[in-house]
Amino acid sequence: MHEIAVANRIIEEAKRQKEDVRALKVEVGELAEISAKEVEEALKQMVDWEVEVGFVESKIKCSCGFEGRARIVDRGHGYCVFNCPDCGASGKSMSVLEGGEIKIVGVG
């Protein structure tokens, strides 16, 4: 259960930021290893805090000049494969500008 491991890391970091956590706001990028829904469900099962999970659309920049939303080719439990919708390149040909991570944006 990959989402449980991710949720555990989020919970540990939230507790480092504030001893008595009551609320948590997290952003999950479109290209992250698990979906926003999976993160939200796992967190709500594990803590009695108020949990808000938002979705961040992807934005990539490719060496071909394209800048915009990535094309997701395959997604599974713990991975997301994507490429440039203009030229089809992947890997080192592009950089992720937004939507590639899971991050805590608020602890209350």
DRENROLO-382094 format. One record per residue (C-alpha): x, y, z; residue in three letters. Coordinates in steps of 0.25 Angstrom, whole numbers, padded with zeros to 4 digits, always signed. Layout:
XYZAla
...
//
This chain:
+0000+0000+0000Met
+0009+0011-0005His
-0001+0022-0001Glu
+0000+0018+0013Ile
+0015+0020+0013Ala
+0013+0034+0006Val
+0003+0038+0016Ala
+0012+0034+0028Asn
+0023+0043+0022Arg
+0013+0054+0021Ile
+0008+0052+0036Ile
+0022+0052+0041Glu
+0025+0065+0034Glu
+0012+0071+0039Ala
+0016+0067+0053Lys
+0030+0073+0052Arg
+0024+0086+0047Gln
+0013+0087+0059Lys
+0012+0078+0071Glu
-0003+0078+0072Asp
-0008+0077+0058Val
-0023+0079+0056Arg
-0023+0082+0041Ala
-0015+0079+0029Leu
-0015+0084+0015Lys
-0007+0077+0004Val
-0005+0079-0011Glu
-0003+0067-0020Val
+0002+0069-0034Gly
-0004+0062-0046Glu
+0010+0055-0049Leu
+0012+0050-0034Ala
+0014+0036-0031Glu
+0000+0034-0025Ile
-0013+0042-0028Ser
-0019+0053-0019Ala
-0031+0044-0016Lys
-0022+0033-0011Glu
-0014+0043-0002Val
-0027+0048+0003Glu
-0033+0035+0006Glu
-0021+0030+0013Ala
-0019+0042+0022Leu
-0034+0042+0026Lys
-0032+0027+0030Gln
-0020+0030+0038Met
-0023+0043+0046Val
-0035+0050+0052Asp
-0030+0064+0046Trp
-0037+0073+0037Glu
-0031+0069+0024Val
-0032+0077+0011Glu
-0025+0071-0002Val
-0024+0079-0014Gly
-0020+0076-0029Phe
-0009+0083-0037Val
-0009+0081-0052Glu
+0004+0078-0058Ser
+0013+0088-0066Lys
+0025+0084-0073Ile
+0036+0090-0082Lys
+0041+0082-0093Cys
+0054+0084-0102Ser
+0045+0085-0114Cys
+0040+0098-0108Gly
+0026+0093-0103Phe
+0022+0098-0090Glu
+0009+0093-0084Gly
+0001+0081-0079Arg
+0008+0068-0080Ala
+0002+0056-0087Arg
+0001+0044-0077Ile
+0004+0031-0085Val
+0002+0022-0073Asp
-0001+0022-0058Arg
+0000+0012-0048Gly
+0001+0010-0033His
+0014+0017-0030Gly
+0017+0023-0044Tyr
+0013+0032-0055Cys
+0019+0032-0069Val
+0017+0045-0077Phe
+0023+0051-0089Asn
+0022+0064-0098Cys
+0009+0065-0105Pro
+0016+0072-0117Asp
+0028+0064-0120Cys
+0026+0051-0111Gly
+0040+0053-0104Ala
+0041+0049-0090Ser
+0052+0048-0079Gly
+0063+0058-0079Lys
+0057+0066-0091Ser
+0048+0073-0082Met
+0046+0078-0068Ser
+0034+0078-0059Val
+0031+0092-0055Leu
+0018+0089-0047Glu
+0010+0077-0043Gly
+0021+0068-0040Gly
+0021+0067-0025Glu
+0013+0065-0012Ile
+0014+0076-0003Lys
+0009+0081+0010Ile
+0004+0095+0009Val
-0003+0097+0022Gly
-0003+0091+0036Val
-0013+0096+0046Gly
//
